[in-house]
Amino acid sequence: MRIGIIGGGLMGIALAYFLTEAGEQVTVLEQSAELGGLNGRLAFGEGLAVARYQHAILPNDETTRRLCARMGLENELVFDDVKTGFVHDNRIYPMSTLQDFLSFGPLSFGSRLQLGSMLVRARRHRDWQALDRLPVKNWLVKMSGQETFERIWQPLLETKFDGAYETIPATYVWAWLNRMLAVRRIPNFKSRVGYLRRGHYSLIQALADDLIARGGRVETQVRVREIIVADGHLQQVRTHSGRLEFDAVVAAIATPVFARLIPGADKTYLERLSREKYLGLICPVMVLDRPLSGYWTLNLTDPNSPFSSIIETPHPEYNGYYIVYLPRYTAPDNDWMGVSDDDIREAWLSHLRQLFPQMALKDPLHFSVSRSRYVEPVYSIHDTEKAAPAQTPYQGLYLANTGQVYPQLPTSEAVIVQAQRVSRLVRQQRLTPAAVLS
Ligand SMILES: Cc1cc2nc3c(=O)[nH]c(=O)nc-3n(C[C@H](O)[C@H](O)[C@H](O)COP(=O)(O)OP(=O)(O)OC[C@H]3O[C@@H](n4cnc5c(N)ncnc54)[C@H](O)[C@@H]3O)c2cc1C
């Protein structure tokens, strides 16, 4: 079967890998000059490259670890104990060990105990559907108390959802707590996280090399302009250089982008797709020749900070270099998306220098701003339907994206598992199209 995959991010490349491995004839069409999407990289010259956005692999990301091993990358996968903390009132409070938790200054002792009990109960909670109808604020105030909500959760929610968290379901924080707590070790509560020495991009490259070696094709700088559908079937894919024909096409792209590519689709389907909202992201990355904080992650509780967290890692290949990410999530109408890179640099560095006055002495070696309009789908308590399923109303046309992994977080692990599922669906329908579609 000739299968076209639109999008060369992790979802598209993993799908192409699984389908090629199963013997299908696959072509990936990626609009950028390099593969990777959110897992892409930035090159600063002289061989210095960094991941565009920070990416961690947790010890229990088993599918990702297995795939890395199959690609011969096990020696590139490094696991370290990491330090985490909060910046509250311009002061760093560590949150790496049980002792840090028990002496956490921004909260009274009673609130710390209540928060501790909440963490244990959240880990045991299994009925996410009940949480999905509950506004996150109500759940957090009930579980951890008003003080903890105001001092910790509220600032985190404000920044994560760019202010609009009133209708966000409790499911988000529950899923996040479950992922982060799963890596805390008993009895000291320390976190262990992993990363690929050359970034997730090395996994994408290895998958692409493997599928090309099996006869698959990867075409970069090919932007799909339209997916033509008619009479309930996929017809053709239109690019800047002509029309392509496939037996099946999987659009491994965000739902709003997909909706724009199928103007000829049924209005009800387009209306259903238009209900899916996404958060965007602005994320400057700096390369420094000295450490900034020594923490892997610092979450900021200051509502006036232009960024929500500081993520820092030593450069895995350049000894003495440190990479620092300063992300800010943005709602679709956020003005920051239109602000120039220079103005972002000034606003971000000026705030960072208040927190780390030593930063004022020397400029970063490199500073680059990345922006993505569609990084994460967001659902509300009122959404009875979540993501559009992989099966579209058009035979031969499929959609695969992170919206479909809900209630899980849209991590690389969840993406690889979803790519496996969609590759099975596409192959299964080839074998029994009528039965599966009816
Ligand atoms: C800041 C940040 C931190 C993250 N941290 C982690 C982490 O620590 N651990 C973890 O497991 N996961 C993490 N993730 C999640 C992970 O990056 C995503 O789940 C994953 O990258 C999603 O991949 P994707 O292929 O679905 O989407 P994308 O990476 O967005 O890929 C879509 C691709 O489609 C291409 N495309 C779009 N339109 C067209 C068109 N018309 N024609 C051709 N090509 C097109 C785009 O150029 C892009 O390459 C993080 C994400 C972000 C943003």
The ligand as an ORCA input file, in Angstrom:
! r2SCAN-3c Opt
* xyz 0 1
  C       8.354     22.764     25.330
  C       8.054     21.307     25.168
  C       8.621     20.412     26.025
  C       8.346     19.056     25.889
  N       8.944     18.221     26.757
  C       8.755     16.921     26.632
  C       9.447     16.034     27.476
  O      10.232     16.441     28.322
  N       9.216     14.706     27.332
  C       8.363     14.226     26.405
  O       8.203     13.004     26.315
  N       7.672     15.045     25.584
  C       7.852     16.393     25.669
  N       7.193     17.240     24.831
  C       6.193     16.699     23.908
  C       6.723     16.290     22.551
  O       7.594     17.249     22.021
  C       5.549     16.142     21.601
  O       4.648     15.224     22.094
  C       5.938     15.659     20.214
  O       7.047     16.363     19.745
  C       4.767     15.850     19.267
  O       5.174     15.477     17.978
  P       4.222     15.596     16.722
  O       4.915     14.914     15.602
  O       2.855     15.148     17.071
  O       4.068     17.168     16.413
  P       5.123     18.197     15.789
  O       6.436     18.025     16.406
  O       4.463     19.543     15.887
  O       5.233     17.777     14.249
  C       4.356     18.199     13.230
  C       5.184     18.345     11.947
  O       4.310     18.576     10.859
  C       4.891     19.511      9.989
  N       3.811     20.116      9.187
  C       2.779     20.887      9.622
  N       2.001     21.254      8.582
  C       2.532     20.696      7.468
  C       2.162     20.713      6.074
  N       1.092     21.399      5.641
  N       2.926     20.019      5.203
  C       4.023     19.326      5.602
  N       4.422     19.291      6.928
  C       3.675     19.963      7.836
  C       5.573     20.490     10.943
  O       6.588     21.247     10.281
  C       6.144     19.527     11.990
  O       7.437     19.099     11.661
  C       7.446     18.600     24.914
  C       6.867     19.515     24.037
  C       7.163     20.855     24.151
  C       6.549     21.829     23.193
*
